[in-house]
Amino acid sequence: MHELVTLQANLPEAARSPLVDSDGNGPRVYMRTYGCQMNVSDSQTIESMLADSGYRFCDSPEDADVVLVNTCMIRESAEVRALGQLANLSSLKKGNPGRVIGIMGCVAQAKRKEILDSHPYVDIVVGPDSYRRLPLLLEERFISPPGTPGLLETTLMREELYDDIVPRHHGGVTAFVTIIRGCDKFCSFCVVPRTRGRERSRPLPSILREIEHLVSQGVRDIMLLGQNVDSYRWQGRDFADCLLAVAELPGVVRVRYMTSHPTDISDKLLQVMGSHEKICPYLHLPVQSGNNRILSEMNRPYTRERYLDIISRARRYVPGLALSTDIIVGFPTESEHEFEDTVRLMEEVRYDTAFTFKYSERPLTKAAKLTDDIPEAVKVARLERLIDLQQRIAREQNEKQVGKLTEILIEGPAPKDDMMWSGRTPDFRPVVVPRNGECIGDLIKVRLDALVGFTFVASRQH
Ligand code: SF4
């Protein structure tokens, strides 16, 4: 066993904020998180730091002394949602002028000045590499006289990994574990390298320590996270080594990961996936477009042919592999004929899941210099076409599973029926099964008897 990292309960008293009263009660924090799993993981890291400093958490912004919003700007819609939330925060501030409002995440990083200039009720703006400073900034803000300009901390730090902090786990059998931060790929449509900085990998021993700690809290299913996990490198170890080391930890029942990049995914990784039963046969491999000219415009340095070759090798190494992807339609200059290449690729690969998006211009990106020349109605029509196609393919893929014997990991009671458990197959298909003395976290054998919508109804097998 590796030495466990310091747990919150054992924190030295010196780490407590001076805002904590003599009964040990610190200010109450309400946190809302937008965006991807990386943001969810970051929010758990922030919660851990604040809990260490004596802060408490609440479920309603009205009850909170501190309201924090962790924002995402990968798509325009996510940014609009986050900025819309800012407008609501103004009334919270009016209701209690002493309440501290903090904006974090990618929008905070990219639009820091604009946020402070146009939202004067915002007290703190913190970027993804500066969360360590948050407890100090909050202390400073609580004692600042009214009218003091908001505090800004958005330095990008190449060495920041939050490696010594155990993210606050919220219960359940699944946990996200960040293994690499930042991105060096600079896809022309993506703002992430500008908001989350350059790529850096966590030391493997600290990843394993965190997972051991999670296992001791009842976690069974580990999702390894990174903008591009395939470029993980630490002291000569690559992502395949990392994945295998995690799968071999006692108590870990399943390991999954996201996101992969077609340029970096290796045969070694696919071999490891296919050779270890704890590593789920599920691969999220964003293609973004099925047309080579558009891929080149997107700065995605692979071709449609190379991508399809990776898919066929992945299916060879990993029997029963489920596939998901990300696709953008309506990238600047995308012709109808080029869009049809994406449709054909989707038909050829037959993804189990696809996350499809209309192109939206993101500030600070290379693509933002291009004219966003595809009319909205065309983007919508292309998106609807892909969604319809994918729904048909997903239904057909699922129908092929009916009658199969498989294993599910029990995650909790089924949302609509307390007499059933809800769980997932190794390839991540949702299943409900009648309860029969099992516990959350058990791995049980089932037969997939029927499909209702996109959920399987199963029966227990012994
Ligand atoms: S690989 Fe491309 S899309 Fe993914 S985070 Fe990096 S720049 Fe963005």
Residues whose N, C-alpha, C, O or C-beta is under 5 A from the ligand:
A	BS01	SF4	C183 K185 F186 C187 C190 V192 Q227
